[in-house]
């Protein structure tokens, strides 16, 4: 399947993956982040059960300390 | 558009500042100078000497609450502005109450955990409110890595999205000031496109 991750096309071998699986496959390890799928915020405790499908628009924002 | 017309437009709006450290204090100053009518500032800290390296406070204010010190400093720029301060630790219960009526909220916390909590709370409980986040500004140099990214109409990010503040990579006045002013610039941009319908 093809998704848009931060407006860039990304291809995954499976037809659907959970948010956790995407983070693992892309090796996104930093733990403070915001994930939105098609404009909807995905709470951290739903990363294991929320499924990303073909054509989805995934936005991810890392939150770095400092301010 | 003339500056007086811009100021008259911006004067109609209330903006929230979540955290009055390096981002929040400097962003608030830029917003007051731009003509924003009302600010809601929430912070639970007092001014420490180490804050003077990058935050909009003065040596004689060490020991004061940041809310009081910032309000004083902002009123010296413009004494017609309305400033509400809340000396309180923000959480998911009080954020929707404190920032009610704000068109835009500036996320200006230091810790990544607090940033995440504020964003999740605002997106969930105040879905009509735009949020301007600061993320990644530690260290010095690398101007070309600091950027603005519009995620959607309600979520905007300023910063390099990669540097994490630490003992060895402290936040410093130049980069913190750039991101704080970038956040203020996004707030102004959002509000200049916003019409108040009577």
Interface residues (C-beta under 8 A of the other chain):
Chain A: X32 X33 X34 X36 X39 X41 X43 X59 X61 X62 X63 X64 X65 X66 X67
Chain B: X19 X21 X22 X23 X24 X108 X109 X110 X111 X112 X113 X115 X116 X119 X120 X123 X124 X133 X134 X135 X136 X137 X138 X149 X151 X152 X155 X157 X159 X160 X161 X162 X163 X164 X165 X171 X176
